[in-house]
Amino acid sequence: MSVIDSVIDEAALWERLSQSRLNPLDPHWLGEMYSPSLSAALRAALSEQLGLMAGRGWPVIASLIERHGPSPDLVHAAGLCHQEPARDWLLGQLRQNKVANSQAASRHADPALLDALQCWGAALTVNELTPILQAPSQTMRLTGLRLLRFKAHQLDAQALLSLCAPCLEDWRDPVTIAAIRLLQRRDDPSISEALAKIGRQGSEASAQAALKALGCIATPHSRALLQELADQLLPGERQRQAMRQLEQQLDG
């Protein structure tokens, strides 16, 4: 096939995809059109359409993976289809990679694989989540926190705090704030204490997030901590935030 023919074929495929709402696509047709020789954007679009087809799309995705290997677009489609066999395959890939790279599992984890597993975070073990949350990469830690959202309800407060500890101590605000927002769903005193510590010692952005989280928790213990912070913090935005959170609870 010439370069010109290839461009024409891709243009025709894009045109067909654009008409999918009026003329629904067939998963087997999508599978036949998929090829590693297509542009990355077109492969991603075809794979995404298969993923959105849920149970109808997974058998075709599985066939394409067997034929072409677990490319990032097909891994993404496997996660997007939300099928239990797809979950089992994704978990199998993660555990296979962990065994193969047992000395540094988090460094070798495939970001596309972890992203695809996000809605299945509850199926991961604490031992599988730990190296992801301890990885030095900001992207990896944020992905680990998204996975942990689905696992958190299975863990007691101490286990949850232990998993989040590297992220709470991270110097990067996006990581710390993501961990704070996950923890604010719990009303355990130990979590409130950890948030109050950040309100005192964290960066300005993370302290503001921690003080708001204490306000959201809204237990007698969290209110007592906010009162303590309002009394002890030096005049400034942190103290004002602590006072605002207290006032909102009293007004409520």
C-alpha positions in Angstrom: 0.0 0.0 0.0 1.4 3.4 -0.9 1.6 6.3 1.6 -1.2 8.1 -0.3 -3.4 5.0 -0.1 -2.7 4.7 3.6 -3.6 8.4 4.2 -6.8 7.9 2.3 -7.7 4.8 4.2 -7.1 6.6 7.5 -9.2 9.5 6.4 -12.1 7.1 5.6 -11.8 5.4 8.9 -11.9 8.7 10.8 -15.0 9.7 8.7 -16.7 6.4 9.7 -15.9 6.9 13.4 -17.3 10.4 13.3 -20.6 8.9 12.1 -20.9 6.3 14.9 -23.8 8.0 16.7 -26.0 7.9 13.6 -24.6 4.6 12.3 -23.5 2.4 15.2 -20.2 0.5 14.8 -19.8 -3.2 14.9 -17.1 -4.5 17.3 -15.9 -7.1 14.8 -15.5 -4.4 12.1 -13.4 -2.3 14.5 -11.2 -5.3 15.2 -10.7 -5.9 11.5 -9.8 -2.2 10.9 -7.3 -2.1 13.8 -3.7 -2.5 12.7 -0.3 -1.6 14.3 0.5 0.2 11.1 -2.2 2.9 11.7 -1.3 6.2 13.3 -1.3 6.2 17.1 -4.3 8.5 17.3 -6.4 6.3 15.1 -5.4 3.1 17.0 -6.4 4.9 20.2 -9.8 5.9 18.7 -10.6 2.4 17.5 -9.5 0.9 20.8 -11.6 3.4 22.8 -14.7 2.5 20.8 -14.1 -1.1 21.5 -13.7 -0.4 25.2 -17.0 1.6 25.3 -18.8 -1.4 23.9 -18.3 -3.2 27.3 -19.2 -6.9 27.0 -19.4 -6.8 23.2 -16.0 -5.2 22.9 -13.9 -7.3 25.3 -13.7 -10.5 23.2 -12.4 -8.4 20.3 -10.0 -6.5 22.5 -8.7 -9.9 23.9 -8.3 -11.2 20.4 -6.3 -8.1 19.3 -4.1 -8.3 22.4 -3.3 -12.0 21.6 -2.5 -11.0 18.0 -0.6 -7.8 18.4 0.5 -7.7 22.1 -0.6 -5.5 25.0 -0.1 -2.1 23.4 -1.1 0.9 25.6 -4.2 1.6 23.6 -5.5 -2.0 23.9 -4.7 -2.0 27.7 -6.7 1.2 28.0 -9.6 -0.4 26.2 -9.4 -3.4 28.5 -9.9 -1.1 31.5 -12.5 1.0 29.8 -14.8 -2.0 29.1 -15.3 -2.8 32.8 -15.6 -6.5 32.3 -14.5 -9.0 34.9 -12.5 -11.1 32.5 -10.7 -7.9 31.5 -10.0 -7.1 35.1 -8.6 -10.6 35.6 -6.3 -10.2 32.6 -5.1 -6.8 33.8 -4.4 -8.1 37.3 -2.6 -11.0 35.8 -0.4 -8.7 33.8 0.4 -6.6 36.9 1.3 -9.6 39.0 3.3 -11.2 36.2 5.3 -7.9 35.8 5.7 -7.8 39.6 7.2 -11.3 39.7 9.5 -10.5 36.7 10.7 -7.3 38.4 10.4 -8.3 42.0 13.4 -6.2 43.2 11.8 -2.9 42.0 8.2 -3.6 41.0 7.0 0.0 41.1 9.9 1.2 38.8 8.8 -1.2 36.2 5.0 -0.9 36.5 3.4 0.0 33.2 1.6 3.4 33.6 -1.0 2.3 31.0 -1.7 -0.9 33.0 -2.1 1.0 36.3 -4.4 3.5 34.7 -6.6 0.8 33.2 -6.8 -0.9 36.6 -8.1 2.3 38.4 -11.7 1.2 38.8 -10.5 -2.2 40.0 -8.4 -0.8 42.8 -10.3 -2.8 45.4 -8.9 -6.0 43.9 -5.3 -5.0 44.5 -3.6 -6.1 47.7 -1.9 -3.8 50.2 1.4 -5.3 49.1 0.7 -4.4 45.5 -0.4 -0.8 46.3 2.6 -0.1 48.6 5.3 0.1 46.0 3.2 2.3 43.7 2.5 4.8 46.5 6.2 4.7 47.5 7.5 5.2 43.9 9.4 8.5 43.5 7.4 9.5 40.4 4.6 12.0 41.0 2.5 10.4 38.2 2.9 7.0 39.9 1.9 8.2 43.3 -1.2 10.0 42.0 -2.2 6.9 40.1 -1.7 4.9 43.3 -4.0 7.3 45.2 -6.7 6.9 42.5 -6.4 3.1 42.9 -6.5 3.4 46.7 -9.8 5.3 46.5 -11.5 2.0 45.6 -9.6 0.1 48.2 -9.9 2.5 51.1 -13.3 1.2 52.4 -11.7 -2.2 53.0 -8.9 -0.8 55.3 -8.9 0.5 58.8 -7.7 4.0 59.5 -4.2 2.9 60.6 -3.6 0.8 57.4 -4.9 3.7 55.3 -2.7 6.2 57.0 0.3 3.9 56.6 -0.3 3.6 52.8 -0.8 7.3 52.4 2.2 8.3 54.6 4.7 8.7 51.7 2.2 10.9 49.8 1.4 13.1 52.9 5.2 13.7 53.3 5.7 14.4 49.6 7.1 17.8 48.8 4.9 18.2 45.8 1.5 19.8 46.6 -0.6 17.8 44.0 0.4 14.5 45.7 -0.1 15.7 49.2 -3.5 17.4 48.4 -4.7 14.2 46.6 -3.9 12.2 49.7 -5.6 14.7 52.0 -8.8 14.6 49.9 -8.8 10.8 50.1 -8.4 10.8 53.9 -11.0 13.4 54.6 -13.7 10.8 53.9 -12.7 9.2 57.2 -13.7 10.5 60.6 -11.1 8.6 62.6 -9.3 10.6 65.3 -5.8 9.4 64.0 -6.6 10.8 60.6 -7.7 14.1 62.0 -4.5 14.3 64.0 -2.5 13.7 60.8 -4.4 16.4 59.0 -3.9 18.9 61.8 -0.1 18.2 61.6 -0.2 19.2 58.0 -2.2 22.3 58.9 0.6 23.3 61.2 3.7 22.2 59.3 2.8 21.6 55.6 3.2 24.0 52.7 0.7 26.8 52.3 -1.4 24.9 49.7 -1.4 21.6 51.6 -2.1 23.3 54.9 -5.2 25.0 53.4 -6.4 21.6 52.0 -5.8 19.9 55.4 -7.7 22.6 57.3 -10.7 22.4 54.9 -10.5 18.6 55.3 -10.8 18.9 59.0 -13.9 21.1 58.4 -15.4 18.4 56.2 -14.8 15.7 58.8 -16.9 17.7 61.3 -16.5 15.5 64.4 -16.0 16.7 67.9 -12.4 15.7 67.7 -11.8 17.5 64.4 -13.5 20.6 65.7 -11.3 20.5 68.8 -8.2 20.4 66.6 -9.5 23.3 64.5 -10.0 25.3 67.7 -6.5 24.4 68.9 -5.1 25.5 65.5 -7.1 28.7 65.5 -5.7 29.5 69.0 -2.1 28.5 68.3 -1.3 29.4 64.7 0.3 32.8 64.0 -2.0 35.4 62.5 -2.3 34.7 58.8 -4.2 32.8 56.2 -3.9 29.4 58.0 -5.4 30.8 61.2 -8.1 32.5 59.2 -8.9 29.2 57.4 -9.1 27.4 60.8 -11.5 30.0 62.1 -13.6 29.9 58.9 -14.0 26.1 59.2 -15.1 26.5 62.8 -17.6 29.2 62.0 -19.1 27.2 59.1 -19.7 24.2 61.5 -21.3 26.5 64.1 -23.5 28.1 61.5 -24.5 24.6 60.2 
